Amino acid sequence: MIPFPLRAAASGVLAAAAPVAAAPRDVAEASLQTRHYAADDSDFANPERGFSRANQGGEGTRAAGLSLVHLYVRLDRFKAAPLPEATLRDIQARFDAARTAGVKLIPRFTYNFPAGLPLRPGDEDAPLATVLRHIGQLKPLLRRNADVTAFVEAGFVGAWGEWHHSTEGLESQAAKAAIVRALLDALPPERAIALRYPRDKIALFGSAPLQSRDRATPRGRVGHHNDCFLASREDWGTYRPDDPESLERQKAYLAAESRFVPIGGETCNAGPDAQPFIPCANALPQLQRLGWSQLNADYHPDVLRLWREQGCAAEISKRLGYRFRLVSAAAPRRAAVGGPLRMTLLIANDGFAPPYNPRGLILVLRNRQSGVETGIALPHDPRDWRAGETSTLTVAATLPRTLAPGQYDLLLHLPDPVPRLRTRPDYAIRLANHDVWEAATGYNRLQLSLDVARPR
C-alpha cells in the first residue's frame, strides 16, 4: 500500500489489486449482489473528448459543457528569430488558465493564418532551422503542461499550420520527418501529436496496424486531424490517391488507428462538393467508423446548422470519443480484512472511440461511519474498452490488512493519472448512468455495499 490522497474524512490509502488470499468459508460463500444500471441519455462533458472551442478561455468552454479548447499559437513575428521569454510566458498563461478552468488544450503552432488561398505576402512559414529551434524552446513548456494537453497538432508547416502550401520547402519528406521527431521528443511519451494527412504518417511509419504494445512508440503517438471532414468525396485533398480503392484503404487504415490514437478536426465546406456527404445519414456512420474523438464546435457553421436541423448534432456531441456506461456489477455482500474481493463489472462504450490518453481505474471503498476512503488500483486499461463493445472487468483483489471493519460503499473512480489532477472531479470520467455520478468527488457510485469483518 502507498499513501493516496483520496477524498473524504481523515485519510485514505491506495492498494494495488493483488493475488487473492484464502477466505473464511462463511465469507467465501457469501451471497453475491448484482446491480443493473439505467442508462443516462443526457449530454455532459468528459475529459479529452467532444466538441472543442477555438482560442476561448477555459471558463467559457466549461460553462458551455465542453472540455477541450483548440489553441492556435501564432508565431508570425518570429520567422527569423528565437521565441522571446515574453511569448513563452504568454503561452504558459494559457495553460495555467486551462488548468484553473478544468479543460485541456489542443495546441497548434503556426506562422500564419491566411485569409484564404493563394497566399499573400506575409503568409510565409519559417525555415526548418527556425522551426526546430522553436520546438526546442517549447519543449520544457510542453512537458511541464502535458497534464492539460489532450494532444498537439503538428502545425508549423504551411498555411494555417496544415502541412500544405509551405513557402520554405517544409513539405519535403526530410523536413516532415525532422519536425515529427522534434515534436515527439518535446512531449512526454504519454502524449501524441496529430498530422493533417494520413499519407504523411504512412510515409514516415508504414501502414502496419497498431497494437497495444505500440502505445509509447513514435508511431503509436501520431494521430490524425482532418480539417476538411466531409468536404467532398476525398475531403478536399485529405486522401491521396483518391480512386475508390485507395480511398477505402485509407479510411480502413484510419478506422484501425482510432483504437489507439486521437482522431479529430473540423468541417470546412457546405457547398456543392459537400452536399452528398454532410447530411446526418452519412456523417454519423463516418464519425463512428473513423473513430472521431474531437470536432470543432464552430466551423463550418453551415454544416453544424444542418446537423442541428436534421437532428444528429446532439448524438454527435454525446458520442465523440468515449461514452462509458455501466451495464451491471456483481460483488459479494461480505468480505474479510486481508481477504479476497472478487467482483465483475460490465462496461459498454457507446462512443465513437476509446480514450487515447492514459487513464486511472480505482475501486473506492468508503466507510459509511467514518467517511474514510480506501482505493484499490485495478489493472484494467480503459483505453482497451473499444467503441461499440461491452467489456467485462474481472476484479480479483485483496483487501488491505489495515482496513477497518465496517460497512462500505463501493464506487468507481476513473481519474486523470497525473498527480496534480488526480483528485479533480472535472478531470475524472463520468459514466453515462442515472444516479451514479458524484460531482463533488468525481466518483461513480456502484450502488453496492460491502460488509467487511475481522478475519477469523
N, C-alpha and C positions, 0 to 999 in steps of 0.2 A: 504494500500500500504506500501511496505517496500523498502528501497534502494536496488538497484541491479546493479551490475557492467556490464550492457550491454555496448557493444562496441559503438563506433562512436563518434559523436561530443560531446557536452557538458556533458550530463548526461542521465540517464535512470532510470526508475522505474519498479518494478515488482508488478503487481496486480494479486491477485487470481481471478479466474473465480467466479463470484458471481451471485446470483439471479438477473435476468434482470429486469430493470425498464421499465415503460411505455415510449413510444417514441412518438414524434410528428407524426401526421398522414402521412405527406409527407415523413418523414424518414422511418416510419414503412412500408410504401408501396413502398419503393424504389425498383426498379427492381433488380433482382439477376443477378450476373455474374457467369458463370460457366466455368471452365477450365479443359480440359482433357490433360493428360501428356503423353509424349512419353517415353517409357522405354529405359534405358541405359544398354546395354548388356556388358559393359566393366568390367574388374576386378579391384577392388580398395580395399584399406584397410578400415576396420571399427573396432571400439574398441571391444576387448574381444571376438573376433571370428576369424576363419580362420586357415590357416596353421601356425605352430609355428616353430621357430628355437630353437635349444638346446644350451644354455650357450653362445649365441653370444651377442656381445654388442648391445645395443638398436639401435644405429645409423645404423648399418649394416642391422638389421632386418627391420627397417622402410624404408631404401633405397630399399630393396627387395620387398616392397609393402605389408609387413606383420605388424601385430600389437601385436603379442604375442611372448614371449620368455619363453621357458621351462627351468627353472633354477634348476640344480642339485646342492645341497649344501652338500658337503662331510664332514662328522663328524668323519672320521675313527680314528683320533688321540685322540678322547675324549670319548672312550667307557667306561672308568672308571674315568672320570674327568669332572668337570664342564667346560662349554664353556668359554674360556678366552675373555677378553674385546677386544683383537685384532681381534678375529674371528667375534665377533658381529659387530665390526666396518667395517670389510670387507664385511659382508652381507649387512649392511646398505649402503655401497658404491654401491652395485649392484642395490639396489632400487633407489638410487639417480640417477644413470646413466639411468635407465629405465625412470624415470620421465623426465629427461632432453631430452631424445630421443623421448618421446611421445609414449612409448609402455607400456604394462603391463606384469607382470611376473606370471608364474605358478610354484611356488617353490615346490621342493620335497627334504626333508632332508633324508639322507641315511648314514649308517655307512660302506658301502662297495660298490664296483662296480666290481663284479667278471668278469673274462674273460669268464666264462661260468660255467656250472654245470657238475659234482658235485663241491661243494665249496672246496676251498683250505685253508690252514692256513692263517689267516689274513682276511678272508671273513666273520668273525663273525659279528653279530649285537650286540646291547648293552642290559644289563639287564633292566627290566621295570623301576626300580627306577631311573636309569640314563636317560632313555627316558623321563620320566615325569619331571625330573629336567631340562633337556634341553628345553623341551617345555615351562616350566615356565620361563626360561631365555629368550626365544624367544618371549614371549607374548608381552612385550612392543614394540619390534621391529615390530612384525606382525601387531599390532594395529596401530602403527604410520605410517605404509606404506600400509595400506589397500587400499588407493586410487589407487595405481599402482599394486595391486594384483587382478588378474582375479579370481582365486580360488587357493586352496592349495591341492596338492595331499598328501594323508595321510602319505606315506613314513614311515621311521624309522624301519619298520619291515622287516626282512629277506633280501634276495638277491635283490639288486638294490632298496630296499625300496618298493618292490612289494607285500609284505604280503604273501610270501611263503619262505620256507627253513630258518626259524628262528633257530638260534642256542641257543637262550635264552628263549625258551618257550613263545614267544610273539604271537604265533598263538592260544593260549587258548582264550576262549570266554571272560574270565575276563580281560585278558590283552588287547584284542582288544577294549573292552568297555571302559577301563580306558584311553586308548590312544585317542579314538574318543572324549570322554568327555573333555579331556585336550585340544585337538586341537580346538574344537568348542569354548571352553572358551577363548582360546588365540586369537581368531578372533572376530571382531565386528559382531553383528547379521546380517548384510547385506552381509556377505561373507561366502562362502561354502567351504567344503573340498570334496575331491573325493576319493572313495575307489576302489581298484582294482577289487574286486569280488562282483557281485550283491548279492550273498548269504550272505556276511558279513553284508550288510545293512539290509537285510531281517531278519537275526538272531537278530540284535540289535533293529530294529524298527517295524518289521512286514511288510506285503506287501500291506496294505491298500492304495488305490490311494491317492496321494497328492491333495490338494485343494489350492486355492489362500490364504486362511487363514493360511495355514501351513508354509508360506514362511520364517517366522522368528523363527520357532520352530526348535529344533535339527534335526528332521527327514527331515524337509524342507530345511536343509542346508547341506545335504550329497548327493553328486553326484557320478559320476562313471567315471573311466578311464580304458579302455580296451587296454592293451599293446600288445595284440596279435590278433588284429582285422582281421578276415577272414583267420586266420592261419590254420584252419581246421574246421570240422563240429561243434566242440564245442569251437573253438578259443583257443585251447591248454590249457584247464583247466579253462577258464573263466566261463563256465557254468557247474554246477554240481547240481543234476544229469544230464546226457546228453542223456537220452532217448528222442525220438521225442516230446512226450507230455510235458515233463519238459522243454526242450529247448524252445518250443513255449511259454510256460507260462512265462519263464524268459525274453524272448525278448519282450513279450507284456508288462511285468512289466517295462522294461527299456523304451519302447516307451512312456508309460504314464508318467514316471519320467521326461523325457526330456522336458516336458512342463514347468518344474519348476526348474530343477537343471542342472548343466553343465554335458555334456557327451563328452568325448574326449579320446585321446590316440594315438596309433600308430599301424602300421602293423609290423609283425615280421618274416614273413615266405613267401617264394615264391616257396617252394619245392612241392613235390607231394601232400602232405596233403592239400595244399592251392589252388592247381590248379583249382578245381571246383568252388572256392569261390571268388578269387581275380579279375577275369575279370570284366570289366565295367558293363556288363549286370547284374551282381549280386551286385557289390559294390555300385552302385548308389542307387538302391532301399533299400539296407540295411542301408546306411547312412541316407537316408530320413526317413525310418521307425523308426530307433533308435534315431533320433534327434541329430545328432552329431554337436557340435559347434567348436571343435578344433581337429587338426590332425598334427602329426609330419611331417614336410616338408622334412625330410632327411632319414627317416627309415620306412620301409625297402626299400632300393634303387631299388631293382628289381620289387617290387610291384608298386612303383611310376613310374618307367620306363614303365611298362606295361600300366598303365593308360594314360601316355602321348601317347604311340603308338596307343592305342585303341581310344583315343580322348575324354576321360572323365575327364582328370586332370583339365582342365580349368573350367568345370562346377562344379566340386567338390570345387575348390578354391573359386568360386563365391558364392556357396550355403551353405558352412559350417556356422552354426549358423544362424543368421537372415539376410535377404536381403529385406529391406523395399522399396516399390515402390509406389509412388503417382499414384493413378488411376484418381481421379478427385477431384475438390474442388468447392464449391459454397459459395458465400458470397454476401452481399449487396454492392451496389455501394456507398451508403451514410449511415452515422450514425451521431449521435449527441453526443457531450461531455456529459458524465454521463449517456448516454443512452445505450440501449441494442445492442449487437453484436451477431448475430446468424450466424453460419457457419456449413457446413457439409464437412467433409473430408473422402475420401475413400482411405485406405492404404492397399496394399497387402503385404504379407510376402512370398517371393519366395524362402526363405532359407529352411534349414532343421529343424530349431528350433527357438524359440523366444529368446530374451535376458534372461540371468539368473541373472543378477545383476540389481539393481535399476537404473532407467534412467529418466531424466527430460524431460518434454514436454512443450515448451513455444511458444506461438504465439507472434511474434515480430512485432510491428508497427514502421516503420521507416519514420520519417518526411522527405519528399523529399526536402524541402527547407533547414532545419537546420541540418539534419542528426541525430537528437536526436532519440533515440530508447526507446520504452516502451514495456515491456514484460508482457504478461498475462499468468500466470501459469495455464495450463489445467489439469483437474483431471484425465485424462486417463492414464493408465499404459501401456507403450509399451511392458512389459512382458506378457500382455494378448493378444498380436497380434500373433496368432498361425500360425505356418508354414502351407503353402498351403491354407490359408484363406485370405479373404479380410475383414478388419474391418471398420465399419462405426463410425466415430467420430462426434458426435453432440456437437457443441460448443454453449453454452449459457452464454455469459459473459456480464459484464457491463464495459463500457469504463470509465477510471478514470476521475474524475471531473477536475483534473489538466492537462489533455491532451490539448495541444494547438490545436486550429482549423487548418485545413490544409489538404494537400494531403499526404496520407501514403501508402507506400508499405507494403505488408503482407508477412511475412517469418515464417518458422517453424524451431525451434531450439530444438534439442534433445541432451542436454549437459550431461556431467558427473555431477551427483548431488553433488559431493564433492567440496566445495568452491574453493580450490586451483587449480582445474582442470576445473571448470565450464566455464571459458572463453577461454579455449584452443581448437582451431579447430581440432587438432589431436586427441582429446578425444570426439569429437562430432560425431553423426551418420550422415553419408551421405546417402541420398536417391538415389535409382537407377533410376534416370531420367535424361534426357538431359536438360541442361540449367537451372538447379535449384541450384546446389552446389556453395556456396561462400567459396572458400578455405581460404580466409583471415579471415573470421569470424566464419566458421563452421555452418552457417545458410543455409537453403534450401529455395530458392525463390519460393513463390507460384504463382508468375506472376499475382497477383491480386492487385488492388489498392483500397483504401478506402478514400472517401472524408468526412472528419469529420467537422461538422458545430457546431456553438454555439447553445445551446438549446434555444427553443422559449418559 
